[in-house]
């Protein structure tokens, strides 16, 4: 377990687990959204593929994403382990809702100085709406990738409840 993808729906706790796993295993953690959003106004990083190629060329890393489409195959082909937080919506939605309310109220600075705003809640790309609308598709996409022969060599840990994930992390 040296090149790890932590995957799941928006709000499942991918970043939290990846950060904790990196600390526990002594592996560098790279937050995919921080790589993707490169500037103010949620500007997209034009060098994302190059940045991810450089990171994943290393001997060890952890990232918290299925992968944006332009780097998805690269991430999956270079990983040795996938950890799937396959939690039900009833777990994910309260989490993403609390997180977004907190971020909006406190004006927490996110990637490249961006913040969640009250007007942002009206966008279909807001994390709460995104998590709800993409839940089924994300689960389907992850399941398809895990059945894909190109990724058959990946060690997979699939957790259906946060308690299972916590027990597994504690056992490392």
C-alpha positions, 0 to 999 in steps of 0.5 A: 500500500504505497500508491493509494486512491481513496474514492467515493461520493462527494462528502463521504470523507475521502479527504479526511481518510486520505489525510489520516492514512497518509499520516499513519503510513508516512505517505504524502497526501495530495488533495485532488481538488486543490490540484484541480482548482488553480486560481480565484473564481474556481479556475481550473488548472491547465497543467493538471495532467502534468501535475498528476503525472509528476506526483504519480510517477513517485514511489508513494502517494495518496490522493482523494478522488476517483480522478477528474476525467483528464487524469482518471486513467493515469491515477488508476493505472499507477495506483496499487490500492483503492479504498472505496468509501461506499456509504449510503446517501443517509450517511453522506448527505448530512456530512456534506450538508454540515460541511458546506454550511460550516464553510459558508458561514465561516467563509473558510478559504478553500483551494486557491483562495476560493470559498463556498458562498450562499449564492453558490448554493444555487449552482448545480455544481455546489457540493451538496447538489453535486453529491446528491445528483452524482451519487448513483453515477459515482457508485456505478463508475467506481464499480465498473472500474473495479471490474475493469481488467486494466485495474485487476491488480489493484488491492481494494478495500470497500467499506459500507459504514464509517465504523468499518473504515475507522476499525480498518484504519485503527488496525494499520 
